Amino acid sequence: MRSEDRRSLLRAGCVLAVARALRVRADEPGAEPPPEALAPPQPGDVLVYAFGARTNQPIALADVAPGAKQITAFPMDPKTLRVRDGTRLNQLIVVRLPADALSDETRPRAADGVVAYSGVCTHTGCDVTDWVAPARHFKCPCHESEYDPGDAARVVSGPAPWQLAALPLKIADGLLAVAAPFVGKVGFAQPGSPSGE
């Protein structure tokens, strides 16, 4: 593939990533999501699967295997059962790490080794979907930024400008639940806007 074609594909991918990052999910095509779906994670919300056969089902502590690839999740109000999926900025990635792999900063935010972070890359807003098993790092497939979930999701390589926002967790009746609001900046740097979203 010619260098010129590669650049065109990369530009198209970046535009698509930004467009996906700005889209909202709704119950019906063309409908605005309700305010509860747009609200950020609230203390007491339970985490549910974002995609796949178990979409919107609660995630139990037992579902998160130590060292396995991250699970993509959304918070859900346990009283109304409203999933807060009206914005991608509520998308989370959840992984379970050994206690000795957690930094002093990360340990208080974990629930039995399970940590949760914003699932939106801080560079251009792609989904952080890849897992580097030997290093136990999250990796963004768009521009290969890597984050260390054991150390507050700090950037360890790539162009991401800041770490992923952390979401403190607790266990409630065997389920993963939100213990406190996000710690850190949620969003991403957009071209021409160094402050991000």
Sequence and secondary structure as in RCSB ss.txt:
>XXXX:A:sequence
MRSEDRRSLLRAGCVLAVARALRVRADEPGAEPPPEALAPPQPGDVLVYAFGARTNQPIALADVAPGAKQITAFP
MDPKTLRVRDGTRLNQLIVVRLPADALSDETRPRAADGVVAYSGVCTHTGCDVTDWVAPARHFKCPCHESEYDPG
DAARVVSGPAPWQLAALPLKIADGLLAVAAPFVGKVGFAQPGSPSGE
>XXXX:A:secstr
  HHHHHHHHHHHHHHHHHHHH    SSTT    HHHHS   TT EEEE SSTTBT B BGGGS BT   EEEEE
E TTT  B  SSGGG EEEEE  GGGS TTTGGG BTTEEEEE B TTT  B  EEETTTTEEE TTT  EEEGG
GTTEEEESS  S   EE EEEETTEEEE S  BS  S  BTTBTT  
